[in-house]
């Protein structure tokens, strides 16, 4: 407890700092970087569906990533947000019209339909849809339901049967402080399910990630599975408004994180920023500094659409067109990152296989 209190104090006192350029580095443990299927193969199937996770596994991902929120009856389900109008057909369901409401989530007013206002049985009547319809196909809309975390772990148990190297799971606790405030908590059902499916100890094929800090500290007090502190390029942890992600990314901040976590998951622009015209700039010192603190680095999110790619890797002017995702990933691999989140596991796996040799 003293160590975590000191870590909180250090984070509170930190100020943001700029990063220096670095040369190419190895990964922290010398192993090939891992590919984390961001919400499954979400570039090809509606995100956070069993179909998206299964396709990601078929494409060679090392881990699949479910974002976890809770239902009214306390069940963990996979959605990017607890507000579900973007990723389901709930807005078209007349029987749920009266559930639309406005809530304050992490300090911002959000209007829509929220998982915590539905029982699991009610959520199971909804159907998933593509979150980015202007950039991706909607041909699979309406075909898949919302999976529970238990169903996702059951899928992994099925596909890992007989495998020498298991596919891992990389769950994110979404808005944990919000859920605690309304009498729901990720912690107990998350740890219970992981334990039931055999995810125990430092070597288990699992990482738990969060943008919040106290949530990870609480998990560390009750479990020894690996933990990842997420960071964005702006702002700070919702549960710690007195600090910033920029401060946490400083050498002192990274040492504080190492007291309770095993790695960081930064916005990729914190590793290689972009210039004014959208081209990749010089790498910062973040990977080197994190490794010096004993932390792994898993940046997010790599996507093949031109809209998301650096200027030099785009395949034309159509935002929905596909560019050279491999080239972007290769640049990041040369910084020594230990893994990466991608909506397109097929391309990411192929690039990692070359270790950025392009």
C-alpha positions in Angstrom: 0.0 0.0 0.0 2.9 2.4 0.8 4.4 1.8 -2.6 1.1 2.5 -4.4 0.6 5.7 -2.3 4.0 6.9 -3.3 3.3 6.1 -6.9 0.1 8.2 -6.8 1.9 11.0 -5.1 4.7 11.0 -7.7 2.1 11.0 -10.5 0.3 13.9 -8.9 3.4 16.0 -8.6 4.7 15.4 -12.2 4.7 18.0 -14.9 4.5 17.2 -18.6 7.8 17.0 -20.5 8.9 16.8 -24.1 10.6 13.7 -25.5 13.9 13.4 -27.3 14.5 11.5 -30.5 15.9 8.0 -30.2 17.5 5.4 -32.5 16.2 1.9 -33.1 15.8 -0.3 -30.0 15.2 -4.0 -29.2 12.0 -5.1 -27.4 12.2 -5.2 -23.7 12.5 -9.0 -23.5 14.1 -9.6 -26.9 11.0 -11.5 -28.1 9.0 -10.6 -31.3 6.4 -7.9 -30.7 2.9 -9.2 -30.1 -0.1 -8.3 -32.3 -3.2 -7.4 -30.4 -6.4 -7.7 -32.4 -8.1 -4.4 -31.5 -11.7 -5.3 -30.8 -11.1 -8.4 -32.9 -10.5 -8.1 -36.7 -12.6 -4.9 -36.5 -11.4 -3.7 -39.9 -13.4 -6.5 -41.5 -16.2 -7.4 -39.1 -18.3 -5.4 -36.6 -16.1 -4.8 -33.6 -16.5 -6.8 -30.4 -18.3 -9.7 -31.9 -17.4 -13.4 -31.8 -17.1 -13.2 -35.6 -14.5 -10.4 -35.3 -12.5 -12.3 -32.6 -12.6 -15.6 -34.5 -11.4 -13.9 -37.7 -8.5 -12.2 -35.8 -7.5 -15.6 -34.4 -7.6 -17.1 -37.9 -5.4 -14.2 -39.2 -2.7 -14.9 -36.6 -3.2 -12.4 -33.8 -1.4 -13.2 -30.6 -4.1 -11.6 -28.4 -7.7 -10.5 -28.9 -8.9 -7.4 -27.1 -12.4 -7.0 -25.6 -13.4 -3.7 -24.1 -15.5 -4.6 -21.1 -18.6 -2.8 -19.7 -21.4 -4.1 -17.4 -25.1 -4.8 -17.7 -27.7 -3.9 -15.2 -27.5 -7.4 -13.7 -23.7 -7.2 -13.4 -22.5 -9.2 -16.4 -19.4 -8.2 -18.3 -20.0 -7.7 -22.0 -17.8 -6.5 -24.8 -18.5 -3.0 -26.1 -16.2 -0.1 -26.9 -18.4 2.2 -24.7 -21.2 1.7 -22.3 -23.2 4.0 -24.7 -24.2 1.6 -27.5 -26.1 3.6 -30.2 -23.1 3.6 -32.5 -22.4 -0.1 -32.4 -25.9 -1.7 -32.1 -29.4 -1.2 -33.6 -30.8 0.0 -30.2 -31.9 3.3 -31.6 -34.2 1.5 -34.0 -35.8 -0.7 -31.3 -39.1 0.9 -30.3 -39.3 -1.2 -27.2 -36.2 0.5 -25.8 -37.0 4.1 -26.9 -37.7 5.2 -23.3 -34.2 4.0 -22.2 -32.5 7.0 -24.0 -31.0 9.3 -21.5 -28.1 11.7 -20.8 -25.4 10.8 -18.3 -22.1 12.3 -17.3 -19.3 9.9 -18.2 -15.7 10.8 -17.2 -16.8 14.5 -16.9 -18.6 14.8 -20.2 -22.3 14.7 -21.0 -23.2 11.7 -23.2 -26.7 11.0 -24.6 -27.9 7.6 -25.8 -28.5 4.1 -24.5 -26.3 2.6 -21.8 -25.5 -1.0 -21.1 -26.0 -0.6 -17.4 -29.7 0.2 -18.1 -30.2 -3.2 -19.8 -30.2 -6.7 -18.5 -28.1 -9.2 -20.3 -31.2 -10.8 -21.7 -32.3 -7.5 -23.2 -28.9 -6.7 -24.6 -28.8 -10.1 -26.3 -31.8 -9.1 -28.4 -29.8 -6.3 -30.0 -27.6 -6.7 -33.1 -24.1 -5.3 -33.7 -23.3 -2.9 -36.5 -20.3 -1.3 -38.1 -19.1 1.7 -36.0 -17.4 3.4 -39.0 -19.9 3.0 -41.9 -18.3 5.8 -43.9 -15.0 4.0 -44.0 -15.9 0.3 -43.8 -18.4 -2.2 -45.2 -21.8 -2.6 -43.5 -22.5 -6.0 -45.1 -22.4 -7.7 -41.7 -24.7 -5.4 -39.8 -27.4 -7.1 -38.0 -25.8 -10.6 -38.0 -24.1 -10.8 -34.6 -25.1 -10.3 -31.0 -23.2 -8.7 -28.1 -20.9 -11.3 -26.5 -20.2 -11.7 -22.9 -16.7 -11.9 -21.5 -17.4 -15.5 -20.5 -18.3 -16.3 -24.1 -15.1 -14.8 -25.3 -13.0 -16.8 -22.9 -14.9 -19.9 -23.9 -14.0 -19.2 -27.6 -10.3 -18.9 -26.6 -10.6 -22.2 -24.6 -11.9 -23.8 -27.7 -9.3 -22.5 -30.2 -6.4 -23.0 -27.7 -7.1 -26.7 -27.2 -4.0 -28.4 -28.3 -2.1 -25.3 -29.2 1.5 -25.0 -27.9 1.3 -21.2 -27.8 -2.2 -20.1 -26.7 -3.9 -17.0 -28.1 -4.2 -14.5 -25.2 -6.8 -12.1 -24.0 -6.3 -8.4 -23.4 -9.4 -7.0 -21.7 -9.9 -3.3 -21.0 -11.9 -2.1 -18.1 -14.0 0.8 -19.5 -15.0 3.6 -17.2 -14.4 1.7 -14.0 -15.0 4.7 -11.7 -18.3 5.3 -13.4 -19.5 1.8 -12.8 -18.3 1.7 -9.2 -20.3 4.9 -8.6 -23.5 3.2 -9.7 -22.9 0.1 -7.7 -21.3 -2.1 -10.3 -17.6 -3.2 -10.5 -15.4 -4.8 -13.1 -13.0 -6.2 -10.6 -14.8 -9.2 -9.0 -16.4 -10.7 -12.1 -13.3 -10.0 -14.2 -10.9 -11.8 -11.8 -13.4 -14.6 -11.1 -13.8 -15.4 -14.8 -10.1 -15.2 -15.5 -9.4 -17.6 -12.6 -12.1 -20.0 -13.8 -10.6 -20.2 -17.2 -7.0 -20.7 -15.9 -5.5 -17.2 -16.3 -3.3 -17.0 -13.3 0.2 -15.7 -12.5 2.8 -13.6 -14.3 3.1 -15.9 -17.2 -0.6 -16.2 -18.1 -1.5 -15.1 -21.6 -3.5 -12.1 -20.4 -3.0 -8.3 -19.9 -5.6 -6.2 -18.2 -5.6 -2.6 -19.4 -7.2 0.7 -18.2 -6.9 4.4 -18.8 -7.6 4.9 -15.1 -5.0 4.4 -12.4 -6.7 3.3 -9.1 -8.5 0.6 -11.0 -5.2 -1.0 -11.9 -3.8 -0.5 -8.4 -6.8 -2.3 -6.9 -6.4 -5.1 -9.4 -2.7 -5.4 -8.5 -3.6 -5.8 -4.8 -5.7 -8.8 -5.7 -4.1 -10.4 -8.7 -0.6 -11.0 -10.1 -1.7 -11.1 -13.8 0.0 -8.5 -16.0 -1.4 -5.0 -16.1 -1.1 -2.2 -18.7 -1.5 1.5 -18.1 -3.2 3.1 -21.1 -2.3 6.7 -22.1 -3.6 9.2 -24.6 -1.8 12.0 -26.2 -3.9 14.6 -24.3 -5.7 14.8 -21.0 -5.2 12.4 -18.1 -6.7 9.6 -16.1 -10.4 10.3 -15.4 -9.9 9.2 -11.8 -6.9 11.5 -11.3 -7.7 14.9 -12.8 -4.7 16.4 -10.9 -2.2 14.7 -13.3 -1.8 14.2 -17.1 -0.7 11.4 -19.4 2.1 13.7 -20.5 3.4 13.7 -17.0 3.0 9.9 -16.7 5.0 9.5 -19.8 8.0 11.3 -18.3 10.9 9.1 -16.9 9.7 9.8 -13.4 6.1 9.0 -14.3 7.1 5.8 -15.9 8.9 4.7 -12.8 5.8 5.4 -10.8 3.7 3.3 -13.2 6.2 0.5 -12.8 5.2 0.2 -9.1 1.8 -1.2 -10.1 1.8 -2.1 -13.9 3.9 -4.1 -16.3 3.6 -1.9 -19.3 2.0 1.1 -21.0 -0.4 1.3 -23.9 0.2 4.8 -25.4 -1.5 6.6 -28.2 0.9 5.8 -31.1 1.6 9.6 -31.6 3.4 9.5 -28.3 5.9 7.1 -29.8 6.2 8.8 -33.3 4.4 12.1 -33.6 3.1 13.4 -36.9 4.1 16.6 -38.6 1.7 19.4 -39.6 1.0 17.8 -43.0 0.4 14.3 -41.4 3.7 12.7 -42.2 5.6 10.7 -39.5 8.1 12.7 -37.5 11.1 11.5 -35.5 10.5 9.0 -32.7 10.4 10.3 -29.1 12.3 8.7 -26.2 9.1 7.1 -24.8 10.0 3.5 -25.7 13.5 3.9 -24.4 12.4 5.5 -21.2 9.7 2.9 -20.6 12.1 0.1 -21.1 14.5 1.7 -18.7 11.7 1.6 -16.1 11.1 -2.1 -16.9 7.8 -1.4 -18.8 6.6 -2.9 -22.1 5.2 -0.6 -24.7 2.1 -1.5 -26.8 0.9 1.5 -28.8 -2.5 1.9 -30.4 -4.2 1.9 -33.0 -2.9 0.8 -36.4 -5.6 0.8 -39.2 -5.2 0.4 -43.0 -7.7 3.1 -44.2 -6.1 6.2 -45.7 -8.0 8.3 -43.2 -5.8 6.9 -40.4 -2.5 6.5 -42.2 0.5 8.9 -42.3 0.7 11.0 -45.4 3.4 9.0 -47.1 1.7 5.7 -46.6 -1.7 6.6 -48.0 -3.0 4.8 -51.1 -4.8 7.8 -52.7 -7.2 10.5 -51.6 -10.2 8.4 -50.8 -10.4 8.3 -47.0 -11.9 4.8 -47.1 -9.2 3.5 -49.5 -6.4 1.3 -48.2 -2.8 2.4 -48.0 0.4 0.8 -46.9 -0.3 -0.1 -43.2 2.8 -2.3 -43.2 5.0 0.6 -43.8 3.6 2.5 -40.9 3.9 -0.5 -38.6 7.5 -1.1 -39.7 8.5 2.4 -38.6 7.1 1.7 -35.2 8.7 -1.7 -34.9 12.1 -0.1 -35.4 11.6 1.9 -32.2 11.6 -1.3 -30.2 7.9 -1.5 -29.3 6.9 -4.7 -27.6 3.5 -5.1 -29.3 0.8 -3.1 -31.1 -2.9 -2.8 -31.4 -4.4 -3.2 -34.9 -7.8 -3.4 -36.5 -6.2 -5.4 -39.2 -4.3 -8.4 -37.7 -3.5 -10.0 -41.1 -1.4 -7.0 -42.2 0.1 -6.5 -38.7 1.1 -10.1 -38.3 2.8 -10.1 -41.8 4.8 -7.0 -40.9 5.9 -8.3 -37.5 7.1 -11.5 -39.2 9.7 -9.3 -41.0 10.5 -7.3 -37.8 10.1 -4.1 -39.7 12.7 -5.0 -42.4 11.2 -3.0 -45.2 
